[in-house]
Amino acid sequence: MYVVIVYDVAVERVNKVKKFLRRHLHWVQNSVFEGEVTLAEFERIKAGLLDLIDEDEDSVVIYKLRSMPKREVLGMEKNPLEDII
Amino acid sequence: MYVVIVYDVAVERVNKVKKFLRRHLHWVQNSVFEGEVTLAEFERIKAGLLDLIDEDEDSVVIYKLRSMPKREVLGMEKNPLEDII
């Protein structure tokens, strides 16, 4: 499964969320990560995020795709995917 | 085509980008929009974004999907999709 994860998390928790996601996925830009994951990894990521966020204040949206989607970049690419492929 | 657009734009341009995307797509959360678009709309959105951003500093990533992807939300949903469907 390929996931794109975007988050809107209060400033006091945002570094922990970023650090956690960095261990599992590719950082795309400000508050966006993506990557190929197994179902087990996906469940670990969800559980880890639920530990870190405040569910009443923060929001994480996970797009679940079959494979890496087509993408276009306007302007600069902050962290080119080619670096990890 | 269904697009998810994430942007990382300098603060002096971010409001214009947000306002522009709001006219075309559904706001999901901080710096994320999504929605179904025709090819013509997609081209207009791209052209509009290129007019607004500084290509040397800003970054916009457009994920191009066939249809609305599966999604999971952790925590709160900032702007539920059901409002527009």
Backbone of each chain as nested JSON, in Angstrom:
{
  "chains": [
    {"id": "A", "residues": [
      {"number": 1, "name": "MET", "atoms": {"N": [0.848, -1.188, 0.0], "CA": [0.0, 0.0, 0.0], "C": [0.885, 1.239, 0.0]}},
      {"number": 2, "name": "TYR", "atoms": {"N": [0.403, 2.291, -0.691], "CA": [1.178, 3.536, -0.709], "C": [0.369, 4.592, 0.042]}},
      {"number": 3, "name": "VAL", "atoms": {"N": [0.997, 5.27, 0.976], "CA": [0.253, 6.266, 1.747], "C": [0.848, 7.663, 1.56]}},
      {"number": 4, "name": "VAL", "atoms": {"N": [-0.057, 8.625, 1.551], "CA": [0.33, 10.037, 1.645], "C": [-0.313, 10.535, 2.941]}},
      {"number": 5, "name": "ILE", "atoms": {"N": [0.506, 11.053, 3.829], "CA": [0.005, 11.486, 5.132], "C": [0.229, 12.987, 5.289]}},
      {"number": 6, "name": "VAL", "atoms": {"N": [-0.85, 13.694, 5.579], "CA": [-0.754, 15.142, 5.841], "C": [-1.263, 15.395, 7.25]}},
      {"number": 7, "name": "TYR", "atoms": {"N": [-0.59, 16.292, 7.948], "CA": [-1.024, 16.52, 9.33], "C": [-1.079, 17.999, 9.655]}},
      {"number": 8, "name": "ASP", "atoms": {"N": [-1.979, 18.288, 10.573], "CA": [-2.177, 19.654, 11.057], "C": [-2.217, 19.501, 12.583]}},
      {"number": 9, "name": "VAL", "atoms": {"N": [-1.059, 19.694, 13.187], "CA": [-0.845, 19.334, 14.591], "C": [-0.337, 20.559, 15.346]}},
      {"number": 10, "name": "ALA", "atoms": {"N": [-0.794, 20.755, 16.576], "CA": [-0.389, 21.93, 17.346], "C": [1.13, 21.973, 17.491]}},
      {"number": 11, "name": "VAL", "atoms": {"N": [1.664, 23.191, 17.548], "CA": [3.111, 23.412, 17.479], "C": [3.882, 22.642, 18.559]}},
      {"number": 12, "name": "GLU", "atoms": {"N": [3.263, 22.43, 19.706], "CA": [3.991, 21.735, 20.773], "C": [4.155, 20.235, 20.514]}},
      {"number": 13, "name": "ARG", "atoms": {"N": [3.418, 19.704, 19.555], "CA": [3.542, 18.274, 19.245], "C": [4.125, 18.001, 17.855]}},
      {"number": 14, "name": "VAL", "atoms": {"N": [4.278, 19.054, 17.082], "CA": [4.586, 18.842, 15.666], "C": [5.968, 18.217, 15.44]}},
      {"number": 15, "name": "ASN", "atoms": {"N": [6.928, 18.555, 16.271], "CA": [8.259, 17.973, 16.069], "C": [8.291, 16.476, 16.353]}},
      {"number": 16, "name": "LYS", "atoms": {"N": [7.547, 16.067, 17.358], "CA": [7.476, 14.631, 17.665], "C": [6.815, 13.857, 16.526]}},
      {"number": 17, "name": "VAL", "atoms": {"N": [5.763, 14.438, 15.98], "CA": [5.065, 13.776, 14.867], "C": [5.992, 13.671, 13.658]}},
      {"number": 18, "name": "LYS", "atoms": {"N": [6.686, 14.761, 13.376], "CA": [7.599, 14.776, 12.229], "C": [8.723, 13.747, 12.398]}},
      {"number": 19, "name": "LYS", "atoms": {"N": [9.292, 13.72, 13.586], "CA": [10.384, 12.792, 13.875], "C": [9.909, 11.341, 13.745]}},
      {"number": 20, "name": "PHE", "atoms": {"N": [8.728, 11.084, 14.248], "CA": [8.164, 9.728, 14.169], "C": [7.946, 9.318, 12.711]}},
      {"number": 21, "name": "LEU", "atoms": {"N": [7.325, 10.194, 11.928], "CA": [7.016, 9.841, 10.543], "C": [8.284, 9.692, 9.699]}},
      {"number": 22, "name": "ARG", "atoms": {"N": [9.283, 10.467, 10.038], "CA": [10.556, 10.386, 9.33], "C": [11.185, 8.985, 9.428]}},
      {"number": 23, "name": "ARG", "atoms": {"N": [10.876, 8.294, 10.501], "CA": [11.429, 6.944, 10.666], "C": [10.739, 5.941, 9.741]}},
      {"number": 24, "name": "HIS", "atoms": {"N": [9.556, 6.279, 9.253], "CA": [8.77, 5.312, 8.488], "C": [8.554, 5.7, 7.029]}},
      {"number": 25, "name": "LEU", "atoms": {"N": [8.586, 6.999, 6.743], "CA": [8.17, 7.458, 5.42], "C": [9.124, 8.509, 4.88]}},
      {"number": 26, "name": "HIS", "atoms": {"N": [8.855, 8.906, 3.658], "CA": [9.671, 9.914, 2.982], "C": [9.045, 11.286, 3.205]}},
      {"number": 27, "name": "TRP", "atoms": {"N": [9.82, 12.227, 3.706], "CA": [9.32, 13.581, 3.911], "C": [9.203, 14.281, 2.559]}},
      {"number": 28, "name": "VAL", "atoms": {"N": [8.044, 14.845, 2.277], "CA": [7.816, 15.516, 0.992], "C": [8.021, 17.021, 1.133]}},
      {"number": 29, "name": "GLN", "atoms": {"N": [7.322, 17.595, 2.095], "CA": [7.435, 19.024, 2.373], "C": [6.723, 19.26, 3.7]}},
      {"number": 30, "name": "ASN", "atoms": {"N": [6.789, 20.466, 4.199], "CA": [6.014, 20.932, 5.332], "C": [4.735, 20.088, 5.608]}},
      {"number": 31, "name": "SER", "atoms": {"N": [4.772, 19.247, 6.608], "CA": [3.582, 18.488, 7.056], "C": [3.071, 17.424, 6.097]}},
      {"number": 32, "name": "VAL", "atoms": {"N": [3.917, 16.946, 5.213], "CA": [3.501, 15.904, 4.269], "C": [4.571, 14.82, 4.171]}},
      {"number": 33, "name": "PHE", "atoms": {"N": [4.146, 13.578, 4.341], "CA": [5.029, 12.43, 4.163], "C": [4.355, 11.451, 3.214]}},
      {"number": 34, "name": "GLU", "atoms": {"N": [5.157, 10.612, 2.558], "CA": [4.569, 9.563, 1.738], "C": [5.498, 8.375, 1.669]}},
      {"number": 35, "name": "GLY", "atoms": {"N": [4.946, 7.238, 1.259], "CA": [5.8, 6.078, 1.085], "C": [5.017, 4.785, 0.986]}},
      {"number": 36, "name": "GLU", "atoms": {"N": [5.723, 3.753, 0.535], "CA": [5.17, 2.406, 0.427], "C": [5.254, 1.754, 1.802]}},
      {"number": 37, "name": "VAL", "atoms": {"N": [4.174, 1.177, 2.254], "CA": [4.178, 0.497, 3.556], "C": [3.44, -0.842, 3.458]}},
      {"number": 38, "name": "THR", "atoms": {"N": [3.837, -1.746, 4.304], "CA": [3.057, -2.981, 4.444], "C": [1.865, -2.679, 5.348]}},
      {"number": 39, "name": "LEU", "atoms": {"N": [0.937, -3.604, 5.402], "CA": [-0.218, -3.41, 6.278], "C": [0.237, -3.312, 7.738]}},
      {"number": 40, "name": "ALA", "atoms": {"N": [1.226, -4.138, 8.106], "CA": [1.735, -4.111, 9.494], "C": [2.363, -2.752, 9.801]}},
      {"number": 41, "name": "GLU", "atoms": {"N": [3.148, -2.243, 8.861], "CA": [3.756, -0.908, 9.06], "C": [2.678, 0.162, 9.17]}},
      {"number": 42, "name": "PHE", "atoms": {"N": [1.682, 0.037, 8.313], "CA": [0.587, 1.006, 8.333], "C": [-0.078, 1.024, 9.708]}},
      {"number": 43, "name": "GLU", "atoms": {"N": [-0.326, -0.123, 10.262], "CA": [-0.966, -0.194, 11.579], "C": [-0.045, 0.39, 12.658]}},
      {"number": 44, "name": "ARG", "atoms": {"N": [1.249, 0.125, 12.534], "CA": [2.203, 0.704, 13.5], "C": [2.235, 2.227, 13.401]}},
      {"number": 45, "name": "ILE", "atoms": {"N": [2.199, 2.728, 12.188], "CA": [2.216, 4.183, 11.988], "C": [0.964, 4.807, 12.597]}},
      {"number": 46, "name": "LYS", "atoms": {"N": [-0.184, 4.196, 12.351], "CA": [-1.427, 4.735, 12.909], "C": [-1.389, 4.731, 14.435]}},
      {"number": 47, "name": "ALA", "atoms": {"N": [-0.941, 3.608, 15.0], "CA": [-0.889, 3.506, 16.463], "C": [0.076, 4.542, 17.036]}},
      {"number": 48, "name": "GLY", "atoms": {"N": [1.216, 4.71, 16.369], "CA": [2.213, 5.681, 16.838], "C": [1.665, 7.102, 16.782]}},
      {"number": 49, "name": "LEU", "atoms": {"N": [0.965, 7.408, 15.705], "CA": [0.403, 8.757, 15.574], "C": [-0.657, 9.007, 16.646]}},
      {"number": 50, "name": "LEU", "atoms": {"N": [-1.485, 8.004, 16.894], "CA": [-2.535, 8.173, 17.908], "C": [-1.93, 8.394, 19.296]}},
      {"number": 51, "name": "ASP", "atoms": {"N": [-0.746, 7.807, 19.53], "CA": [-0.052, 8.057, 20.794], "C": [0.434, 9.501, 20.896]}},
      {"number": 52, "name": "LEU", "atoms": {"N": [0.792, 10.069, 19.771], "CA": [1.456, 11.382, 19.787], "C": [0.494, 12.564, 19.69]}},
      {"number": 53, "name": "ILE", "atoms": {"N": [-0.605, 12.389, 18.986], "CA": [-1.473, 13.553, 18.753], "C": [-2.528, 13.713, 19.847]}},
      {"number": 54, "name": "ASP", "atoms": {"N": [-3.092, 14.885, 19.904], "CA": [-4.261, 15.144, 20.736], "C": [-5.466, 15.068, 19.805]}},
      {"number": 55, "name": "GLU", "atoms": {"N": [-6.273, 14.04, 19.974], "CA": [-7.342, 13.783, 19.001], "C": [-8.429, 14.855, 19.001]}},
      {"number": 56, "name": "ASP", "atoms": {"N": [-8.447, 15.685, 20.032], "CA": [-9.44, 16.769, 20.061], "C": [-8.959, 18.023, 19.345]}},
      {"number": 57, "name": "GLU", "atoms": {"N": [-7.662, 18.093, 19.118], "CA": [-7.098, 19.331, 18.55], "C": [-6.398, 19.116, 17.212]}},
      {"number": 58, "name": "ASP", "atoms": {"N": [-5.749, 17.965, 17.1], "CA": [-4.914, 17.729, 15.923], "C": [-5.675, 16.934, 14.876]}},
      {"number": 59, "name": "SER", "atoms": {"N": [-5.154, 16.982, 13.66], "CA": [-5.787, 16.255, 12.567], "C": [-4.721, 15.637, 11.672]}},
      {"number": 60, "name": "VAL", "atoms": {"N": [-4.904, 14.366, 11.364], "CA": [-4.014, 13.675, 10.432], "C": [-4.902, 13.014, 9.382]}},
      {"number": 61, "name": "VAL", "atoms": {"N": [-4.633, 13.288, 8.121], "CA": [-5.377, 12.631, 7.047], "C": [-4.423, 11.7, 6.322]}},
      {"number": 62, "name": "ILE", "atoms": {"N": [-4.837, 10.445, 6.2], "CA": [-4.027, 9.432, 5.527], "C": [-4.74, 9.019, 4.244]}},
      {"number": 63, "name": "TYR", "atoms": {"N": [-4.109, 9.278, 3.117], "CA": [-4.644, 8.823, 1.834], "C": [-4.041, 7.46, 1.551]}},
      {"number": 64, "name": "LYS", "atoms": {"N": [-4.896, 6.485, 1.313], "CA": [-4.432, 5.117, 1.093], "C": [-4.56, 4.764, -0.38]}},
      {"number": 65, "name": "LEU", "atoms": {"N": [-3.418, 4.588, -1.03], "CA": [-3.413, 4.349, -2.474], "C": [-2.838, 2.976, -2.768]}},
      {"number": 66, "name": "ARG", "atoms": {"N": [-3.133, 2.465, -3.951], "CA": [-2.625, 1.153, -4.303], "C": [-1.128, 1.195, -4.591]}},
      {"number": 67, "name": "SER", "atoms": {"N": [-0.713, 2.265, -5.263], "CA": [0.703, 2.387, -5.614], "C": [1.057, 3.861, -5.673]}},
      {"number": 68, "name": "MET", "atoms": {"N": [2.32, 4.139, -5.882], "CA": [2.757, 5.539, -5.928], "C": [1.968, 6.295, -6.992]}},
      {"number": 69, "name": "PRO", "atoms": {"N": [1.335, 7.386, -6.608], "CA": [0.505, 8.095, -7.59], "C": [1.349, 8.936, -8.539]}},
      {"number": 70, "name": "LYS", "atoms": {"N": [0.74, 9.302, -9.668], "CA": [1.361, 10.313, -10.526], "C": [1.409, 11.618, -9.754]}},
      {"number": 71, "name": "ARG", "atoms": {"N": [2.425, 12.389, -10.005], "CA": [2.532, 13.659, -9.297], "C": [3.188, 14.696, -10.178]}},
      {"number": 72, "name": "GLU", "atoms": {"N": [2.829, 15.923, -9.958], "CA": [3.509, 17.034, -10.633], "C": [3.956, 17.998, -9.561]}},
      {"number": 73, "name": "VAL", "atoms": {"N": [5.127, 18.558, -9.764], "CA": [5.65, 19.522, -8.808], "C": [5.761, 20.87, -9.489]}},
      {"number": 74, "name": "LEU", "atoms": {"N": [5.184, 21.901, -8.873], "CA": [5.351, 23.279, -9.362], "C": [6.32, 23.962, -8.417]}},
      {"number": 75, "name": "GLY", "atoms": {"N": [7.215, 24.755, -8.999], "CA": [8.231, 25.382, -8.161], "C": [9.294, 24.363, -7.817]}},
      {"number": 76, "name": "MET", "atoms": {"N": [9.854, 24.497, -6.64], "CA": [10.955, 23.609, -6.276], "C": [10.449, 22.357, -5.564]}},
      {"number": 77, "name": "GLU", "atoms": {"N": [11.207, 21.299, -5.718], "CA": [10.901, 20.078, -4.958], "C": [11.755, 20.131, -3.707]}},
      {"number": 78, "name": "LYS", "atoms": {"N": [11.097, 20.144, -2.559], "CA": [11.831, 20.325, -1.301], "C": [12.71, 19.112, -0.978]}},
      {"number": 79, "name": "ASN", "atoms": {"N": [12.216, 17.953, -1.323], "CA": [12.969, 16.746, -0.986], "C": [12.694, 15.689, -2.04]}},
      {"number": 80, "name": "PRO", "atoms": {"N": [13.453, 15.739, -3.147], "CA": [13.132, 14.893, -4.303], "C": [13.022, 13.415, -3.94]}},
      {"number": 81, "name": "LEU", "atoms": {"N": [11.964, 12.788, -4.464], "CA": [11.738, 11.362, -4.228], "C": [12.866, 10.51, -4.793]}},
      {"number": 82, "name": "GLU", "atoms": {"N": [13.503, 10.988, -5.862], "CA": [14.563, 10.178, -6.491], "C": [15.645, 9.832, -5.477]}},
      {"number": 83, "name": "ASP", "atoms": {"N": [15.764, 10.648, -4.444], "CA": [16.793, 10.382, -3.441], "C": [16.619, 9.031, -2.757]}},
      {"number": 84, "name": "ILE", "atoms": {"N": [15.386, 8.541, -2.737], "CA": [15.175, 7.285, -2.019], "C": [14.824, 6.118, -2.917]}},
      {"number": 85, "name": "ILE", "atoms": {"N": [14.607, 6.403, -4.2], "CA": [14.151, 5.309, -5.079], "C": [15.356, 4.598, -5.68]}}
    ]},
    {"id": "B", "residues": [
      {"number": 1, "name": "MET", "atoms": {"N": [-10.573, 13.508, -13.175], "CA": [-9.346, 13.283, -12.411], "C": [-9.551, 13.854, -11.005]}},
      {"number": 2, "name": "TYR", "atoms": {"N": [-8.931, 13.176, -10.028], "CA": [-9.052, 13.664, -8.647], "C": [-7.662, 14.115, -8.205]}},
      {"number": 3, "name": "VAL", "atoms": {"N": [-7.58, 15.324, -7.679], "CA": [-6.264, 15.814, -7.274], "C": [-6.218, 16.102, -5.77]}},
      {"number": 4, "name": "VAL", "atoms": {"N": [-5.048, 15.826, -5.209], "CA": [-4.731, 16.28, -3.852], "C": [-3.539, 17.21, -4.016]}},
      {"number": 5, "name": "ILE", "atoms": {"N": [-3.696, 18.436, -3.547], "CA": [-2.637, 19.439, -3.724], "C": [-2.116, 19.876, -2.365]}},
      {"number": 6, "name": "VAL", "atoms": {"N": [-0.819, 19.763, -2.17], "CA": [-0.182, 20.233, -0.93], "C": [0.833, 21.309, -1.309]}},
      {"number": 7, "name": "TYR", "atoms": {"N": [0.9, 22.35, -0.492], "CA": [1.819, 23.429, -0.857], "C": [2.619, 23.898, 0.343]}},
      {"number": 8, "name": "ASP", "atoms": {"N": [3.798, 24.368, 0.021], "CA": [4.721, 24.891, 1.017], "C": [5.21, 26.209, 0.407]}},
      {"number": 9, "name": "VAL", "atoms": {"N": [4.529, 27.273, 0.798], "CA": [4.678, 28.565, 0.133], "C": [5.039, 29.622, 1.175]}},
      {"number": 10, "name": "ALA", "atoms": {"N": [5.916, 30.541, 0.81], "CA": [6.35, 31.575, 1.768], "C": [5.139, 32.366, 2.276]}},
      {"number": 11, "name": "VAL", "atoms": {"N": [5.242, 32.815, 3.514], "CA": [4.107, 33.401, 4.226], "C": [3.508, 34.594, 3.473]}},
      {"number": 12, "name": "GLU", "atoms": {"N": [4.305, 35.326, 2.74], "CA": [3.77, 36.503, 2.044], "C": [2.892, 36.136, 0.84]}},
      {"number": 13, "name": "ARG", "atoms": {"N": [2.972, 34.88, 0.413], "CA": [2.141, 34.466, -0.729], "C": [1.061, 33.446, -0.359]}},
      {"number": 14, "name": "VAL", "atoms": {"N": [1.125, 32.962, 0.864], "CA": [0.292, 31.81, 1.218], "C": [-1.211, 32.125, 1.172]}},
      {"number": 15, "name": "ASN", "atoms": {"N": [-1.598, 33.324, 1.55], "CA": [-3.028, 33.642, 1.549], "C": [-3.61, 33.703, 0.146]}},
      {"number": 16, "name": "LYS", "atoms": {"N": [-2.804, 34.226, -0.77], "CA": [-3.274, 34.274, -2.162], "C": [-3.445, 32.871, -2.732]}},
      {"number": 17, "name": "VAL", "atoms": {"N": [-2.502, 31.997, -2.41], "CA": [-2.585, 30.616, -2.897], "C": [-3.817, 29.928, -2.314]}},
      {"number": 18, "name": "LYS", "atoms": {"N": [-4.021, 30.116, -1.026], "CA": [-5.169, 29.494, -0.357], "C": [-6.494, 29.995, -0.959]}},
      {"number": 19, "name": "LYS", "atoms": {"N": [-6.57, 31.288, -1.136], "CA": [-7.786, 31.89, -1.682], "C": [-8.057, 31.376, -3.102]}},
      {"number": 20, "name": "PHE", "atoms": {"N": [-6.999, 31.278, -3.878], "CA": [-7.145, 30.773, -5.247], "C": [-7.633, 29.327, -5.254]}},
      {"number": 21, "name": "LEU", "atoms": {"N": [-6.992, 28.473, -4.448], "CA": [-7.365, 27.054, -4.449], "C": [-8.78, 26.842, -3.908]}},
      {"number": 22, "name": "ARG", "atoms": {"N": [-9.17, 27.677, -2.966], "CA": [-10.511, 27.589, -2.407], "C": [-11.591, 27.764, -3.47]}},
      {"number": 23, "name": "ARG", "atoms": {"N": [-11.278, 28.493, -4.514], "CA": [-12.267, 28.695, -5.581], "C": [-12.452, 27.429, -6.426]}},
      {"number": 24, "name": "HIS", "atoms": {"N": [-11.475, 26.533, -6.369], "CA": [-11.501, 25.369, -7.261], "C": [-11.648, 24.03, -6.547]}},
      {"number": 25, "name": "LEU", "atoms": {"N": [-11.208, 23.967, -5.291], "CA": [-11.098, 22.67, -4.622], "C": [-11.629, 22.743, -3.195]}},
      {"number": 26, "name": "HIS", "atoms": {"N": [-11.652, 21.577, -2.565], "CA": [-12.122, 21.466, -1.182], "C": [-10.929, 21.586, -0.237]}},
      {"number": 27, "name": "TRP", "atoms": {"N": [-11.014, 22.506, 0.692], "CA": [-9.936, 22.667, 1.663], "C": [-9.982, 21.514, 2.665]}},
      {"number": 28, "name": "VAL", "atoms": {"N": [-8.871, 20.828, 2.854], "CA": [-8.821, 19.677, 3.771], "C": [-8.286, 20.104, 5.129]}},
      {"number": 29, "name": "GLN", "atoms": {"N": [-7.142, 20.736, 5.104], "CA": [-6.515, 21.242, 6.323], "C": [-5.36, 22.126, 5.89]}},
      {"number": 30, "name": "ASN", "atoms": {"N": [-4.727, 22.761, 6.856], "CA": [-3.502, 23.501, 6.66], "C": [-2.712, 23.087, 5.401]}},
      {"number": 31, "name": "SER", "atoms": {"N": [-2.755, 23.889, 4.347], "CA": [-1.934, 23.671, 3.14], "C": [-2.306, 22.45, 2.306]}},
      {"number": 32, "name": "VAL", "atoms": {"N": [-3.516, 21.946, 2.438], "CA": [-3.937, 20.776, 1.653], "C": [-5.334, 21.006, 1.077]}},
      {"number": 33, "name": "PHE", "atoms": {"N": [-5.455, 20.803, -0.218], "CA": [-6.753, 20.87, -0.882], "C": [-6.945, 19.6, -1.704]}},
      {"number": 34, "name": "GLU", "atoms": {"N": [-8.188, 19.246, -1.98], "CA": [-8.428, 18.12, -2.865], "C": [-9.752, 18.301, -3.59]}},
      {"number": 35, "name": "GLY", "atoms": {"N": [-9.917, 17.541, -4.673], "CA": [-11.194, 17.59, -5.357], "C": [-11.13, 16.986, -6.741]}},
      {"number": 36, "name": "GLU", "atoms": {"N": [-12.313, 16.753, -7.28], "CA": [-12.465, 16.229, -8.637], "C": [-12.352, 17.401, -9.607]}},
      {"number": 37, "name": "VAL", "atoms": {"N": [-11.561, 17.25, -10.629], "CA": [-11.41, 18.321, -11.625], "C": [-11.409, 17.739, -13.038]}},
      {"number": 38, "name": "THR", "atoms": {"N": [-11.851, 18.545, -13.964], "CA": [-11.692, 18.168, -15.374], "C": [-10.251, 18.504, -15.78]}},
      {"number": 39, "name": "LEU", "atoms": {"N": [-9.864, 18.021, -16.938], "CA": [-8.52, 18.319, -17.417], "C": [-8.354, 19.83, -17.619]}},
      {"number": 40, "name": "ALA", "atoms": {"N": [-9.411, 20.483, -18.118], "CA": [-9.352, 21.932, -18.343], "C": [-9.185, 22.675, -17.009]}},
      {"number": 41, "name": "GLU", "atoms": {"N": [-9.944, 22.248, -16.004], "CA": [-9.799, 22.864, -14.68], "C": [-8.404, 22.641, -14.122]}},
      {"number": 42, "name": "PHE", "atoms": {"N": [-7.911, 21.423, -14.311], "CA": [-6.576, 21.103, -13.823], "C": [-5.538, 22.043, -14.434]}},
      {"number": 43, "name": "GLU", "atoms": {"N": [-5.655, 22.278, -15.727], "CA": [-4.699, 23.162, -16.4], "C": [-4.843, 24.606, -15.901]}},
      {"number": 44, "name": "ARG", "atoms": {"N": [-6.094, 25.013, -15.647], "CA": [-6.3, 26.373, -15.12], "C": [-5.708, 26.505, -13.719]}},
      {"number": 45, "name": "ILE", "atoms": {"N": [-5.866, 25.454, -12.912], "CA": [-5.321, 25.493, -11.548], "C": [-3.799, 25.591, -11.606]}},
      {"number": 46, "name": "LYS", "atoms": {"N": [-3.2, 24.78, -12.464], "CA": [-1.737, 24.826, -12.577], "C": [-1.254, 26.203, -13.026]}},
      {"number": 47, "name": "ALA", "atoms": {"N": [-1.914, 26.748, -14.038], "CA": [-1.508, 28.061, -14.546], "C": [-1.676, 29.126, -13.463]}},
      {"number": 48, "name": "GLY", "atoms": {"N": [-2.79, 29.057, -12.735], "CA": [-3.036, 30.025, -11.67], "C": [-1.985, 29.932, -10.58]}},
      {"number": 49, "name": "LEU", "atoms": {"N": [-1.623, 28.707, -10.217], "CA": [-0.609, 28.531, -9.168], "C": [0.748, 29.059, -9.628]}},
      {"number": 50, "name": "LEU", "atoms": {"N": [1.076, 28.802, -10.883], "CA": [2.371, 29.276, -11.392], "C": [2.437, 30.799, -11.416]}},
      {"number": 51, "name": "ASP", "atoms": {"N": [1.275, 31.436, -11.603], "CA": [1.237, 32.904, -11.537], "C": [1.491, 33.402, -10.118]}},
      {"number": 52, "name": "LEU", "atoms": {"N": [1.05, 32.632, -9.14], "CA": [1.079, 33.115, -7.754], "C": [2.362, 32.783, -6.995]}},
      {"number": 53, "name": "ILE", "atoms": {"N": [2.966, 31.643, -7.308], "CA": [4.117, 31.222, -6.493], "C": [5.435, 31.76, -7.046]}},
      {"number": 54, "name": "ASP", "atoms": {"N": [6.424, 31.748, -6.202], "CA": [7.798, 32.019, -6.622], "C": [8.454, 30.655, -6.814]}},
      {"number": 55, "name": "GLU", "atoms": {"N": [8.743, 30.312, -8.066], "CA": [9.205, 28.95, -8.356], "C": [10.574, 28.622, -7.765]}},
      {"number": 56, "name": "ASP", "atoms": {"N": [11.286, 29.646, -7.346], "CA": [12.589, 29.385, -6.732], "C": [12.493, 29.127, -5.232]}},
      {"number": 57, "name": "GLU", "atoms": {"N": [11.363, 29.498, -4.651], "CA": [11.238, 29.386, -3.193], "C": [10.112, 28.475, -2.751]}},
      {"number": 58, "name": "ASP", "atoms": {"N": [9.025, 28.492, -3.517], "CA": [7.829, 27.773, -3.084], "C": [7.761, 26.4, -3.732]}},
      {"number": 59, "name": "SER", "atoms": {"N": [6.948, 25.553, -3.148], "CA": [6.786, 24.212, -3.674], "C": [5.32, 23.79, -3.587]}},
      {"number": 60, "name": "VAL", "atoms": {"N": [4.821, 23.257, -4.696], "CA": [3.46, 22.717, -4.723], "C": [3.557, 21.311, -5.301]}},
      {"number": 61, "name": "VAL", "atoms": {"N": [3.024, 20.349, -4.592], "CA": [2.995, 18.975, -5.108], "C": [1.545, 18.618, -5.394]}},
      {"number": 62, "name": "ILE", "atoms": {"N": [1.311, 18.154, -6.617], "CA": [-0.04, 17.766, -7.036], "C": [-0.055, 16.255, -7.259]}},
      {"number": 63, "name": "TYR", "atoms": {"N": [-0.849, 15.561, -6.475], "CA": [-1.036, 14.12, -6.676], "C": [-2.222, 13.943, -7.596]}},
      {"number": 64, "name": "LYS", "atoms": {"N": [-2.009, 13.231, -8.678], "CA": [-3.059, 13.043, -9.686], "C": [-3.609, 11.627, -9.59]}},
      {"number": 65, "name": "LEU", "atoms": {"N": [-4.862, 11.523, -9.169], "CA": [-5.456, 10.21, -8.948], "C": [-6.633, 10.009, -9.896]}},
      {"number": 66, "name": "ARG", "atoms": {"N": [-7.012, 8.74, -10.072], "CA": [-8.116, 8.47, -10.976], "C": [-9.446, 8.871, -10.344]}},
      {"number": 67, "name": "SER", "atoms": {"N": [-9.56, 8.604, -9.052], "CA": [-10.818, 8.916, -8.366], "C": [-10.505, 9.217, -6.905]}},
      {"number": 68, "name": "MET", "atoms": {"N": [-11.508, 9.609, -6.152], "CA": [-11.285, 9.956, -4.756], "C": [-10.662, 8.77, -4.006]}},
      {"number": 69, "name": "PRO", "atoms": {"N": [-9.519, 8.983, -3.372], "CA": [-8.842, 7.852, -2.727], "C": [-9.512, 7.49, -1.402]}},
      {"number": 70, "name": "LYS", "atoms": {"N": [-9.219, 6.272, -0.949], "CA": [-9.588, 5.908, 0.422], "C": [-8.806, 6.794, 1.37]}},
      {"number": 71, "name": "ARG", "atoms": {"N": [-9.417, 7.149, 2.465], "CA": [-8.709, 7.992, 3.425], "C": [-9.115, 7.618, 4.835]}},
      {"number": 72, "name": "GLU", "atoms": {"N": [-8.201, 7.812, 5.744], "CA": [-8.518, 7.655, 7.166], "C": [-8.117, 8.94, 7.84]}},
      {"number": 73, "name": "VAL", "atoms": {"N": [-8.919, 9.359, 8.804], "CA": [-8.598, 10.567, 9.552], "C": [-8.335, 10.183, 10.999]}},
      {"number": 74, "name": "LEU", "atoms": {"N": [-7.216, 10.622, 11.533], "CA": [-6.916, 10.447, 12.953], "C": [-7.118, 11.807, 13.616]}},
      {"number": 75, "name": "GLY", "atoms": {"N": [-7.717, 11.786, 14.798], "CA": [-8.005, 13.056, 15.448], "C": [-9.221, 13.679, 14.809]}},
      {"number": 76, "name": "MET", "atoms": {"N": [-9.229, 14.986, 14.76], "CA": [-10.408, 15.651, 14.238], "C": [-10.298, 15.909, 12.735]}},
      {"number": 77, "name": "GLU", "atoms": {"N": [-11.443, 15.951, 12.103], "CA": [-11.449, 16.322, 10.683], "C": [-11.71, 17.818, 10.632]}},
      {"number": 78, "name": "LYS", "atoms": {"N": [-10.755, 18.56, 10.08], "CA": [-10.867, 20.029, 10.103], "C": [-12.016, 20.52, 9.233]}},
      {"number": 79, "name": "ASN", "atoms": {"N": [-12.232, 19.845, 8.131], "CA": [-13.268, 20.307, 7.206], "C": [-13.858, 19.099, 6.492]}},
      {"number": 80, "name": "PRO", "atoms": {"N": [-14.841, 18.443, 7.122], "CA": [-15.339, 17.162, 6.592], "C": [-15.76, 17.235, 5.14]}},
      {"number": 81, "name": "LEU", "atoms": {"N": [-15.321, 16.24, 4.373], "CA": [-15.663, 16.157, 2.953], "C": [-17.159, 16.034, 2.746]}},
      {"number": 82, "name": "GLU", "atoms": {"N": [-17.861, 15.427, 3.697], "CA": [-19.302, 15.208, 3.533], "C": [-20.019, 16.536, 3.27]}},
      {"number": 83, "name": "ASP", "atoms": {"N": [-19.442, 17.626, 3.735], "CA": [-20.07, 18.924, 3.538], "C": [-20.265, 19.274, 2.07]}},
      {"number": 84, "name": "ILE", "atoms": {"N": [-19.425, 18.708, 1.212], "CA": [-19.546, 19.106, -0.193], "C": [-20.063, 17.985, -1.074]}},
      {"number": 85, "name": "ILE", "atoms": {"N": [-20.192, 16.793, -0.513], "CA": [-20.583, 15.666, -1.371], "C": [-22.108, 15.506, -1.38]}}
    ]}
  ]
}
